Amino acid sequence: MCHFSMRNFTATITLTNDAETVKEGLEKAKETLKILGLKGEVKPAVSARTLSQNSALHLFFIQLAQELNEHGLDMRHLIRQEVELQWTPYSIKEYLWRPLQKALTGKYSTTKLDRSQEINLIYNNLNRIIIERSKGEITFPPFPSLETLIDQESNNY
């Protein structure tokens, strides 16, 4: 006579559906699990940013550094009075983006950011702060995307 013992296993299953809201998507996912005869916890997936979004983020750092430098707003205008340094993509990331990122999301690394929600949250807050501190002198670069790059190229012709 054979005896089998039942063991519990944990697995992550990603379900995709065409829901209008997160709530509706979670309901549909629960229903799908029920139909499949599975039991488990259902929660929304948070997707990390893509390689394209990483490239766009760093391109944005370059563009904002150029804009601030062109308007003569060195680091002392936005951060500390005693520091007279031009902006670089690195300083944009470390002195503007990352402190906001940590304050708004609790995350240190840009690799841990949600694809759009967290990046948009930080971008929008940084936009507001730059406009306020520059008294509207800075034209905040739009966040790089395929659409903005195509628009820029078509404006050059």
C-alpha positions in Angstrom: 0.0 0.0 0.0 1.3 3.4 -1.0 0.9 6.6 1.1 1.2 10.0 -0.5 1.5 13.1 1.6 0.0 16.3 0.2 2.3 19.3 0.3 1.5 23.0 -0.4 3.4 24.7 -3.2 3.7 28.4 -3.8 3.8 29.7 -7.4 3.3 33.1 -9.0 0.9 33.1 -11.8 0.4 36.2 -14.0 -3.0 36.6 -15.4 -3.8 39.3 -18.0 -7.3 40.5 -18.7 -9.1 43.4 -20.4 -10.4 45.2 -17.3 -11.2 48.9 -17.2 -10.1 49.3 -13.5 -7.8 47.5 -11.1 -10.7 46.4 -9.1 -12.4 44.9 -12.1 -9.2 43.2 -13.1 -8.7 41.6 -9.7 -12.3 40.4 -9.8 -11.7 38.8 -13.2 -8.5 37.2 -12.0 -10.3 35.7 -9.0 -13.0 34.3 -11.2 -10.3 32.8 -13.5 -8.6 31.1 -10.6 -12.0 29.7 -9.5 -12.7 28.3 -13.0 -9.3 26.7 -13.0 -9.9 25.2 -9.6 -7.0 27.0 -8.0 -6.9 28.8 -4.7 -4.7 31.7 -4.0 -4.1 35.4 -3.3 -4.8 37.8 -6.1 -3.0 41.2 -6.2 -2.2 43.7 -8.9 1.2 43.3 -10.5 3.6 46.2 -10.3 5.7 46.3 -13.4 9.3 47.6 -13.2 10.4 50.1 -15.8 11.6 48.9 -19.1 15.0 49.4 -20.8 13.4 52.0 -23.1 12.0 53.8 -20.0 15.5 53.7 -18.5 17.0 55.3 -21.7 14.2 57.9 -21.7 14.9 58.7 -18.0 18.6 59.3 -18.7 17.8 61.3 -21.8 15.6 63.5 -19.7 18.4 64.1 -17.2 20.6 65.3 -20.1 17.9 67.5 -21.5 17.1 69.1 -18.2 20.8 69.7 -17.4 21.1 71.5 -20.8 18.0 73.6 -20.2 19.1 74.7 -16.7 22.6 75.5 -17.8 21.4 77.5 -20.8 19.4 79.7 -18.5 22.3 80.2 -16.1 20.6 78.4 -13.3 23.5 76.5 -11.8 23.2 74.2 -8.8 23.2 77.0 -6.2 19.9 78.4 -7.7 18.1 75.1 -6.9 20.0 73.4 -4.1 22.6 75.3 -2.1 23.8 78.9 -2.3 27.4 78.0 -1.7 27.7 75.6 -4.6 28.4 77.1 -8.0 28.4 74.1 -10.4 26.9 73.5 -13.8 24.3 70.8 -14.1 25.2 67.4 -15.5 22.9 64.4 -16.2 24.5 62.8 -13.1 23.8 65.8 -10.8 20.2 66.0 -12.1 19.8 62.3 -11.2 21.5 62.5 -7.8 20.5 66.0 -6.5 17.0 66.4 -8.0 15.5 63.1 -9.2 16.7 60.7 -6.6 15.8 62.8 -3.4 12.3 63.2 -4.8 12.1 59.5 -5.8 13.1 58.5 -2.2 10.6 61.0 -0.7 7.7 60.0 -2.9 8.2 56.3 -3.4 10.7 55.2 -0.7 12.8 53.6 -3.4 16.5 54.4 -3.9 17.1 52.8 -7.2 15.5 53.9 -10.5 15.5 50.3 -11.5 12.8 49.6 -8.9 10.4 52.2 -10.2 7.0 51.3 -11.5 6.7 51.6 -15.3 4.7 54.7 -15.4 2.9 55.7 -12.2 6.0 56.4 -10.0 8.1 57.9 -12.9 5.1 60.2 -13.7 4.7 61.1 -10.0 8.4 62.1 -9.7 8.5 63.9 -13.1 5.4 65.9 -12.3 6.6 67.0 -8.9 10.1 67.9 -10.3 8.4 69.9 -13.1 6.4 71.9 -10.5 9.4 72.5 -8.3 11.6 73.7 -11.2 8.9 76.0 -12.5 8.4 77.5 -9.1 12.1 78.0 -8.3 12.9 79.3 -11.7 9.9 81.6 -11.7 8.7 80.1 -14.9 12.0 80.8 -16.8 12.7 77.1 -17.5 10.8 75.2 -20.3 10.7 71.8 -18.7 11.5 69.2 -21.3 8.7 66.7 -22.0 9.5 63.3 -20.8 11.2 61.5 -23.7 9.1 59.0 -25.6 8.8 57.8 -29.1 6.1 60.4 -29.8 8.1 63.3 -28.5 11.2 62.2 -30.5 9.1 62.0 -33.7 7.6 65.4 -33.0 11.0 66.9 -32.5 12.3 65.4 -35.7 9.4 66.6 -37.7 9.8 70.1 -36.3 13.4 70.1 -37.5 12.3 69.8 -41.1 
